[in-house]
Amino acid sequence: MRETPQGFLRPICLRPTSSEEESLFDAVCPGARIAHEPSNLEADYHPVWGPLIETRLGWSSDPALRRNASSGGALSAILTHLLASGEADYVVQNAADRTSPIRNALTISTGAEDVFRAAGSRYAPSSPLQDIGARLDAPGRFVFVGKPCDVAGLRQLARHDPRVDAKVPYMIAFMCAGVPSYRGTSALLKAMGIEDESAVTAFRYRGDGWPGFATAVMADGRKFTMNYDTSWGTILNRHLQFRCKICPDGIGEFADIVCADGWHCDDQGNPLFDEQDGRSLLITRTGKGEALVGRAVAAGSLVTEPTQISQIAHMQPFQARRKGLVLSRVGAMVLTGRRRPRFAGLALADNARKLGMKENLRSFLGTLRRLVAGIGKPLS
């Protein structure tokens, strides 16, 4: 994986590929294809929220971890439980690069301290599957944590490679609204008043509270901060790659467990971003994911409380609408002769109908304008 001038990570081909390898790439890569195999689904399929066994709100029982994480630390609490119980030898996840805190790096966590350091959202490119071949050949069993697309790719690989199920007892995802480029990070730092990125010695996009602040610490000890609503809502989300804008799975449908912000809402049902004690939305999608949550609660690592499926749309309004926009945007790609990804088993037509003709037309025309303006230019 290499960083492009546009600030995204892209694969570089190191040698010629065989036709068999190319067929495997096409079947597995989530950029090309995302598809459920209905016969493999253990849970009832909710048209908006995917395979669903149980929904909860939760947070880490460790106050320090709860505060350090982006949304209550439920995911981190599950990871620390898995490592402490010996159910996994290590965790493959993403964290700040130790040598460049404004960049991301694949990280191996073997204990609670590692999980604590890796906790917190990283709104920039990451590639936790970059060494998956070597990882599957190495000793030990590992838990994989990634974006929904990362998990979908690994789950689809499992259909072709038995090493995945043998080596990866759990796949855990966090909900994702899209990946901003590193240019987005640079724009954020500039808006915070930082001109010299090399002088940043520590950086986090969120956390240390909920939702927490984007925080940069400089070599001279100065600290710069910006609230979440501004950093994500007005800067970072303007730097998303195009593929994320046609993604049908921001909710981790292929994971055993998916976590997200369990936002409190106002009287109209809109999310509130006032600083509070963090809490996560937890959705279990497989029987073993549900059992794992139960063991983490019984061990005292995780605290949960019930919530209703109907409340998810208020906590995650963007994700509630997202699937409904996919077909209209893909239609614009077809009209302009763009190569399009293939999706199956995700109830996209049902969601499009639910959204309505007006919203679909607006989505189609907006995407069409973007694509026409970008003809001859690489899409970010």
CORTA-V678746 format. One record per residue. N is the residue number from 1. PHI is phi in radians with two decimals (none if undefined). OMEGA is omega in degrees with one decimal (* if undefined). Layout:
BEGIN
n=N phi=PHI omega=OMEGA
n=N phi=PHI omega=OMEGA
END
This chain:
BEGIN
n=1 phi=none omega=-178.6
n=2 phi=-2.33 omega=176.3
n=3 phi=-1.43 omega=-179.6
n=4 phi=-1.55 omega=175.8
n=5 phi=-1.02 omega=178.2
n=6 phi=-1.39 omega=177.0
n=7 phi=1.56 omega=176.1
n=8 phi=-1.94 omega=173.5
n=9 phi=-1.64 omega=179.2
n=10 phi=-2.38 omega=178.6
n=11 phi=-1.30 omega=175.1
n=12 phi=-1.98 omega=179.7
n=13 phi=-1.41 omega=-175.9
n=14 phi=-1.61 omega=179.3
n=15 phi=-2.75 omega=176.3
n=16 phi=-1.05 omega=-179.1
n=17 phi=-1.83 omega=178.1
n=18 phi=-1.42 omega=177.9
n=19 phi=-1.11 omega=178.1
n=20 phi=-1.14 omega=178.1
n=21 phi=-1.12 omega=-179.5
n=22 phi=-1.12 omega=176.6
n=23 phi=-1.14 omega=177.9
n=24 phi=-1.15 omega=177.4
n=25 phi=-0.98 omega=-176.0
n=26 phi=-1.13 omega=-178.9
n=27 phi=-1.40 omega=-170.0
n=28 phi=-1.84 omega=-172.8
n=29 phi=-1.08 omega=-178.4
n=30 phi=-1.22 omega=174.1
n=31 phi=-1.22 omega=-179.1
n=32 phi=-1.67 omega=-172.2
n=33 phi=-2.73 omega=169.8
n=34 phi=-2.37 omega=-174.6
n=35 phi=-2.59 omega=171.8
n=36 phi=-1.42 omega=166.4
n=37 phi=-1.84 omega=-172.8
n=38 phi=-0.90 omega=-177.8
n=39 phi=-1.18 omega=-178.5
n=40 phi=-1.66 omega=-177.7
n=41 phi=-1.32 omega=179.6
n=42 phi=-1.59 omega=-173.3
n=43 phi=-1.95 omega=171.2
n=44 phi=-1.06 omega=-176.7
n=45 phi=-1.67 omega=175.0
n=46 phi=-1.50 omega=-173.3
n=47 phi=-1.04 omega=178.9
n=48 phi=-1.66 omega=-169.6
n=49 phi=-1.80 omega=172.0
n=50 phi=1.32 omega=179.3
n=51 phi=-1.03 omega=-169.7
n=52 phi=-2.51 omega=174.8
n=53 phi=-1.70 omega=-178.3
n=54 phi=-2.66 omega=174.7
n=55 phi=-2.11 omega=-179.4
n=56 phi=-2.56 omega=162.1
n=57 phi=-1.89 omega=-177.9
n=58 phi=-2.80 omega=178.8
n=59 phi=-2.80 omega=178.2
n=60 phi=-1.21 omega=175.6
n=61 phi=-1.31 omega=178.0
n=62 phi=-1.53 omega=-176.5
n=63 phi=-0.99 omega=-179.5
n=64 phi=-1.16 omega=178.6
n=65 phi=-1.19 omega=178.3
n=66 phi=-1.03 omega=-179.4
n=67 phi=-1.33 omega=-176.5
n=68 phi=-1.20 omega=-177.5
n=69 phi=-1.29 omega=-176.1
n=70 phi=-1.32 omega=-173.9
n=71 phi=-2.51 omega=174.6
n=72 phi=1.69 omega=173.1
n=73 phi=1.32 omega=179.5
n=74 phi=-1.08 omega=179.4
n=75 phi=-1.08 omega=179.8
n=76 phi=-1.12 omega=177.9
n=77 phi=-1.11 omega=177.5
n=78 phi=-1.13 omega=179.6
n=79 phi=-1.13 omega=179.8
n=80 phi=-1.12 omega=176.3
n=81 phi=-1.11 omega=-179.3
n=82 phi=-1.07 omega=-179.7
n=83 phi=-1.25 omega=-179.0
n=84 phi=-1.17 omega=-177.7
n=85 phi=-1.45 omega=-179.2
n=86 phi=1.43 omega=178.9
n=87 phi=-1.22 omega=177.0
n=88 phi=-2.47 omega=179.8
n=89 phi=-1.46 omega=180.0
n=90 phi=-2.84 omega=179.8
n=91 phi=-2.10 omega=171.0
n=92 phi=-1.72 omega=-178.4
n=93 phi=-2.64 omega=-177.5
n=94 phi=-1.97 omega=177.9
n=95 phi=-2.74 omega=174.9
n=96 phi=-1.12 omega=176.8
n=97 phi=-1.15 omega=-178.6
n=98 phi=-1.13 omega=-177.9
n=99 phi=-1.64 omega=-179.7
n=100 phi=-2.61 omega=-170.0
n=101 phi=-1.13 omega=176.5
n=102 phi=-1.63 omega=174.2
n=103 phi=-2.09 omega=177.9
n=104 phi=-1.76 omega=177.3
n=105 phi=-2.58 omega=170.6
n=106 phi=-1.07 omega=-174.7
n=107 phi=-2.29 omega=175.1
n=108 phi=-1.84 omega=179.7
n=109 phi=-1.88 omega=179.8
n=110 phi=-2.05 omega=-179.6
n=111 phi=-2.77 omega=-174.8
n=112 phi=-1.07 omega=-179.9
n=113 phi=-1.12 omega=178.0
n=114 phi=-1.12 omega=179.8
n=115 phi=-1.09 omega=179.1
n=116 phi=-1.07 omega=-178.7
n=117 phi=-1.14 omega=-176.9
n=118 phi=-1.47 omega=-176.5
n=119 phi=-1.11 omega=177.3
n=120 phi=2.00 omega=-178.8
n=121 phi=-1.20 omega=177.6
n=122 phi=-2.25 omega=-173.3
n=123 phi=-1.46 omega=-178.8
n=124 phi=-2.84 omega=-177.0
n=125 phi=-1.01 omega=176.0
n=126 phi=-2.57 omega=-179.5
n=127 phi=-2.48 omega=-177.0
n=128 phi=-1.20 omega=177.3
n=129 phi=-1.70 omega=-169.7
n=130 phi=-1.10 omega=179.1
n=131 phi=-2.10 omega=-170.3
n=132 phi=-1.10 omega=179.0
n=133 phi=-1.06 omega=178.0
n=134 phi=-1.13 omega=-179.0
n=135 phi=-1.12 omega=-179.6
n=136 phi=-1.25 omega=177.7
n=137 phi=-1.57 omega=-175.6
n=138 phi=-1.47 omega=177.2
n=139 phi=-1.14 omega=173.0
n=140 phi=1.68 omega=175.9
n=141 phi=-1.92 omega=-174.0
n=142 phi=-2.34 omega=171.7
n=143 phi=-1.55 omega=179.1
n=144 phi=-1.84 omega=176.8
n=145 phi=-2.14 omega=-179.1
n=146 phi=-2.84 omega=173.9
n=147 phi=-1.13 omega=178.0
n=148 phi=-0.93 omega=-179.7
n=149 phi=-1.17 omega=176.9
n=150 phi=-1.05 omega=-178.7
n=151 phi=-1.16 omega=177.7
n=152 phi=-1.06 omega=178.6
n=153 phi=-1.09 omega=-179.3
n=154 phi=-1.19 omega=178.5
n=155 phi=-1.14 omega=178.7
n=156 phi=-1.22 omega=174.6
n=157 phi=-1.11 omega=-179.4
n=158 phi=-1.06 omega=178.8
n=159 phi=-1.23 omega=-176.7
n=160 phi=-2.05 omega=-173.6
n=161 phi=-2.30 omega=-176.5
n=162 phi=-1.14 omega=178.5
n=163 phi=-1.09 omega=-175.8
n=164 phi=-1.08 omega=-179.1
n=165 phi=-1.14 omega=179.4
n=166 phi=-1.30 omega=-173.3
n=167 phi=-1.78 omega=-172.5
n=168 phi=-2.07 omega=-178.0
n=169 phi=-1.21 omega=-178.6
n=170 phi=-2.49 omega=170.3
n=171 phi=-2.07 omega=-176.8
n=172 phi=-2.16 omega=-179.3
n=173 phi=-2.13 omega=169.4
n=174 phi=-2.12 omega=178.9
n=175 phi=-1.09 omega=-172.0
n=176 phi=-2.38 omega=176.8
n=177 phi=-1.74 omega=179.9
n=178 phi=2.14 omega=-176.9
n=179 phi=-1.79 omega=173.6
n=180 phi=-1.30 omega=176.3
n=181 phi=-1.32 omega=173.7
n=182 phi=-1.18 omega=171.7
n=183 phi=-1.08 omega=176.1
n=184 phi=-1.11 omega=176.5
n=185 phi=-1.10 omega=178.4
n=186 phi=-1.09 omega=178.2
n=187 phi=-1.14 omega=178.0
n=188 phi=-1.13 omega=179.5
n=189 phi=-1.08 omega=179.1
n=190 phi=-1.11 omega=178.8
n=191 phi=-1.15 omega=177.1
n=192 phi=-1.41 omega=179.0
n=193 phi=1.72 omega=-177.8
n=194 phi=-1.80 omega=179.4
n=195 phi=-1.72 omega=-176.6
n=196 phi=-1.86 omega=-178.0
n=197 phi=-1.12 omega=-178.0
n=198 phi=-1.19 omega=-179.9
n=199 phi=-1.53 omega=178.5
n=200 phi=-1.39 omega=-178.8
n=201 phi=-1.80 omega=176.0
n=202 phi=-2.66 omega=-177.6
n=203 phi=-2.63 omega=173.3
n=204 phi=-2.39 omega=179.9
n=205 phi=-1.44 omega=-177.9
n=206 phi=-2.78 omega=176.0
n=207 phi=1.71 omega=-171.3
n=208 phi=0.97 omega=-172.6
n=209 phi=2.19 omega=-178.8
n=210 phi=-2.35 omega=2.7
n=211 phi=-1.32 omega=-179.2
n=212 phi=1.44 omega=-175.4
n=213 phi=-2.06 omega=164.9
n=214 phi=-1.12 omega=-172.4
n=215 phi=-2.40 omega=176.1
n=216 phi=-2.10 omega=176.3
n=217 phi=-1.91 omega=-175.1
n=218 phi=-1.70 omega=-179.4
n=219 phi=-1.05 omega=-179.8
n=220 phi=-1.55 omega=176.9
n=221 phi=1.65 omega=178.8
n=222 phi=-1.18 omega=179.8
n=223 phi=-2.20 omega=178.4
n=224 phi=-2.07 omega=-179.1
n=225 phi=-2.35 omega=174.1
n=226 phi=-2.63 omega=-177.0
n=227 phi=-1.23 omega=-174.3
n=228 phi=-1.10 omega=-176.8
n=229 phi=-1.03 omega=178.8
n=230 phi=-1.41 omega=-174.8
n=231 phi=-1.11 omega=178.7
n=232 phi=-1.43 omega=-170.1
n=233 phi=-1.24 omega=-176.9
n=234 phi=-2.12 omega=-177.3
n=235 phi=-2.12 omega=-171.7
n=236 phi=-1.08 omega=-175.4
n=237 phi=-1.25 omega=174.2
n=238 phi=-1.56 omega=-177.4
n=239 phi=-2.06 omega=-178.5
n=240 phi=-1.30 omega=174.5
n=241 phi=-1.29 omega=-174.2
n=242 phi=-1.06 omega=-177.7
n=243 phi=-0.98 omega=178.7
n=244 phi=-1.17 omega=-177.4
n=245 phi=-1.38 omega=174.5
n=246 phi=-2.04 omega=-178.1
n=247 phi=-1.36 omega=178.5
n=248 phi=-1.58 omega=-173.8
n=249 phi=-2.33 omega=171.7
n=250 phi=-1.57 omega=-170.8
n=251 phi=-1.95 omega=174.3
n=252 phi=1.17 omega=-175.2
n=253 phi=-1.16 omega=-175.0
n=254 phi=-1.73 omega=-178.3
n=255 phi=-1.49 omega=169.6
n=256 phi=-1.31 omega=178.1
n=257 phi=-2.43 omega=172.9
n=258 phi=-2.21 omega=179.5
n=259 phi=-2.10 omega=179.6
n=260 phi=-2.77 omega=173.8
n=261 phi=-1.21 omega=174.2
n=262 phi=-1.67 omega=-172.7
n=263 phi=-0.96 omega=165.4
n=264 phi=-1.27 omega=-175.4
n=265 phi=-2.20 omega=176.2
n=266 phi=-1.44 omega=-175.9
n=267 phi=-1.13 omega=178.4
n=268 phi=-1.61 omega=179.1
n=269 phi=1.49 omega=-179.7
n=270 phi=-1.61 omega=-179.2
n=271 phi=-1.06 omega=175.8
n=272 phi=-1.89 omega=-178.1
n=273 phi=-1.95 omega=174.8
n=274 phi=-1.19 omega=-179.9
n=275 phi=-1.15 omega=180.0
n=276 phi=-2.57 omega=170.8
n=277 phi=-1.16 omega=-173.5
n=278 phi=-1.19 omega=171.2
n=279 phi=-2.55 omega=-178.2
n=280 phi=-1.88 omega=165.0
n=281 phi=-1.51 omega=180.0
n=282 phi=-2.07 omega=174.7
n=283 phi=-2.13 omega=175.2
n=284 phi=-1.72 omega=-173.8
n=285 phi=-2.09 omega=177.8
n=286 phi=-2.31 omega=179.3
n=287 phi=-1.07 omega=-179.2
n=288 phi=-1.24 omega=174.3
n=289 phi=-1.16 omega=177.2
n=290 phi=-1.09 omega=179.4
n=291 phi=-1.13 omega=179.1
n=292 phi=-1.11 omega=177.7
n=293 phi=-1.04 omega=178.7
n=294 phi=-1.06 omega=179.7
n=295 phi=-1.21 omega=178.7
n=296 phi=-1.14 omega=176.5
n=297 phi=-1.19 omega=-178.8
n=298 phi=-1.10 omega=180.0
n=299 phi=-1.38 omega=179.3
n=300 phi=1.53 omega=179.9
n=301 phi=-1.41 omega=-171.0
n=302 phi=-2.23 omega=175.0
n=303 phi=-1.96 omega=-179.4
n=304 phi=-2.33 omega=170.9
n=305 phi=-2.53 omega=-175.9
n=306 phi=-1.27 omega=170.0
n=307 phi=-2.56 omega=-177.1
n=308 phi=-1.69 omega=177.1
n=309 phi=-0.99 omega=-177.9
n=310 phi=-1.10 omega=-178.9
n=311 phi=-1.42 omega=-176.5
n=312 phi=-1.08 omega=-178.2
n=313 phi=-1.10 omega=177.0
n=314 phi=-1.33 omega=178.8
n=315 phi=-1.27 omega=-175.8
n=316 phi=-2.31 omega=-175.3
n=317 phi=-1.14 omega=178.2
n=318 phi=-1.10 omega=-179.3
n=319 phi=-1.16 omega=-179.2
n=320 phi=-1.14 omega=-178.3
n=321 phi=-1.72 omega=-165.0
n=322 phi=-1.05 omega=-178.1
n=323 phi=-1.03 omega=-176.4
n=324 phi=-1.15 omega=-177.6
n=325 phi=-1.65 omega=-169.9
n=326 phi=-1.15 omega=-174.9
n=327 phi=-1.10 omega=179.0
n=328 phi=-1.15 omega=-179.8
n=329 phi=-1.27 omega=175.6
n=330 phi=-1.14 omega=176.3
n=331 phi=-1.04 omega=176.7
n=332 phi=-1.14 omega=176.6
n=333 phi=-1.12 omega=179.3
n=334 phi=-1.08 omega=-178.0
n=335 phi=-1.09 omega=-178.8
n=336 phi=-1.66 omega=175.8
n=337 phi=1.35 omega=178.8
n=338 phi=-1.37 omega=172.4
n=339 phi=-1.24 omega=-174.3
n=340 phi=-2.07 omega=173.2
n=341 phi=-1.30 omega=-178.8
n=342 phi=-1.98 omega=-178.8
n=343 phi=-2.21 omega=179.1
n=344 phi=-2.62 omega=174.6
n=345 phi=1.31 omega=-175.0
n=346 phi=-2.01 omega=176.9
n=347 phi=1.02 omega=-176.7
n=348 phi=-1.18 omega=180.0
n=349 phi=-1.13 omega=178.0
n=350 phi=-1.05 omega=-179.5
n=351 phi=-1.22 omega=176.9
n=352 phi=-1.12 omega=178.1
n=353 phi=-1.09 omega=179.6
n=354 phi=-1.11 omega=-178.3
n=355 phi=-1.25 omega=175.9
n=356 phi=1.77 omega=-175.6
n=357 phi=-1.11 omega=-176.5
n=358 phi=-1.07 omega=-180.0
n=359 phi=-1.16 omega=178.7
n=360 phi=-1.16 omega=179.0
n=361 phi=-1.14 omega=177.4
n=362 phi=-1.06 omega=179.1
n=363 phi=-1.13 omega=179.7
n=364 phi=-1.06 omega=-176.7
n=365 phi=-1.17 omega=178.5
n=366 phi=-1.12 omega=178.4
n=367 phi=-1.20 omega=179.5
n=368 phi=-1.06 omega=178.8
n=369 phi=-1.06 omega=-179.9
n=370 phi=-1.11 omega=-177.9
n=371 phi=-1.20 omega=178.3
n=372 phi=-1.10 omega=178.7
n=373 phi=-1.15 omega=-177.0
n=374 phi=-1.69 omega=179.6
n=375 phi=-1.00 omega=-178.9
n=376 phi=1.58 omega=178.5
n=377 phi=-2.00 omega=177.1
n=378 phi=-1.20 omega=176.1
n=379 phi=-1.33 omega=177.7
n=380 phi=-1.31 omega=*
END
